[in-house]
Amino acid sequence: MGSISADYLIETRIANLSKDIDALYKDVGNDEASRKQLMGVILGAMSKVESPMETIWRIIMSPHAPAALMVMIRSGVLTALVSANKPMTATELATSTGTSSTLIIRMMRPLTALGIFHETDVYTYASSPISELLTAPPLMGGYQFMFDLATRSLANMPRYLEKTGFQHVDAAPGPFQDCNNTEDGMFQYLIKNPKIMTNFNAFMAGSLEERLDWFNTWDAQSIIINGAKKDHEAVLLVDVAGGEGHDVQAFGRAFPDAPGKLVLEDLPPVIDNIKALDSKIVRQPHDFFTEQPIKGARAYYVRNIFHDWPNEKCVEIMKQLAAAMEKGYSKLLIFEWILPAKGVPLYPALLDVNMLTLLNGRERTEDEWSNLLTQAGLKIVKVRKVSDEAEGLMEVELAD
Ligand SMILES: Nc1ncnc2c1ncn2[C@@H]1O[C@H](CSCC[C@H]([NH3+])C(=O)O)[C@@H](O)[C@H]1O
């Protein structure tokens, strides 16, 4: 224990630090880059200040709050509270949703402690900006999809890997098949479970807000528009497995005068499920393990697809694309994570584990990408990256 004046000094310094953070936050609140920088410093400080025992306990207790939140989502309590736009008691929430009030009180404890809801009085709750944001369809869909499929499969992954003697299994059956007692891959499973598929598609479409657009980040004009054919039948861009078309639509709106058609491809149930899409985008149902129907397009754009598949399957998809490409004209644009060999940031590192557990897929280093593309008769001609914290764009052509 230090002397009284030394203790006082420490207390004052901590209080001053807290004030400094508040003042800094006010100043950086509207400047995203500075806000992130400040957050980085605070998180870095936290990892120094938290004791190893506290870290371990935080990790051990980390699945619990997400499970409580899932209960509040599925029972309708979250939506009821957010739409009420005023505090509600556990009894009122119980009446309006048919959920037990005791259950609400117990699930709310960790969630109010985390600031996901506010506790305005005894057994009385209000929404917070976090719970309000969660009601947005992409996040509602995303949260439930991740909980239903990823979280369950992750919890099962160590047990599954133990059965393999901790070998790396680069193909199905993997953790997902083991957890769900199925031979289906995740996408086949989604087709048979339309509710989860709807959540997944909402997630993919909505996560766009947080994602880079390749054409706003790099010069689409010089990458594909300059030199593109202008005849009536020419295709400028095929968004291969583009989901419900959010990416290709954003490209079309950003470059309304670019020559050539824009095509969206995905599996038939996904194309059939599209609610709204600009009419100029051609909808082409397609399974990318079969012959690519659009030949000689200027660009085949593939985003967040290869990380869903093990190496052998990626090469199959790449070969189908290579066979449709026109030498000296077509480009394959792969917009995915390109991991550094060392020092992978936490988010893509976790995503790699996510891909393993859900899809027997993986995130890849540039060497790993290059190796797969070579097997399909393709080569990387340029790699564009903003940082290791975001996906990069690989420009790929036929090798010879
Ligand atoms: N065999 C297949 N052929 C074509 N599309 C597929 C196949 N298997 C999965 N998909 C689609 O692959 C997509 C992966 S999610 C990525 C979607 C989009 N490129 C984006 O970045 O947002 C989903 O839309 C699936 O329906």
The ligand as a Gaussian input file, in Angstrom:
#p B3LYP/6-31G(d) Opt

LIG

1 1
 N      -22.771000     -23.599000     -56.054000
 C      -23.051000     -22.285000     -56.028000
 N      -23.219000     -21.589000     -57.166000
 C      -23.487000     -20.255000     -57.131000
 N      -23.612000     -19.531000     -55.988000
 C      -23.438000     -20.193000     -54.828000
 C      -23.151000     -21.580000     -54.776000
 N      -23.021000     -21.944000     -53.480000
 C      -23.207000     -20.841000     -52.754000
 N      -23.468000     -19.775000     -53.556000
 C      -23.731000     -18.388000     -53.137000
 O      -22.548000     -17.810000     -52.634000
 C      -22.924000     -16.639000     -51.906000
 C      -21.960000     -16.478000     -50.767000
 S      -22.260000     -15.045000     -49.783000
 C      -21.463000     -13.780000     -50.694000
 C      -22.419000     -13.015000     -51.540000
 C      -21.843000     -11.782000     -52.212000
 N      -20.801000     -12.076000     -53.201000
 C      -21.326000     -10.805000     -51.214000
 O      -20.114000     -10.594000     -51.123000
 O      -22.126000     -10.227000     -50.507000
 C      -24.370000     -16.826000     -51.486000
 O      -25.166000     -15.851000     -52.091000
 C      -24.691000     -18.236000     -51.979000
 O      -26.031000     -18.395000     -52.376000

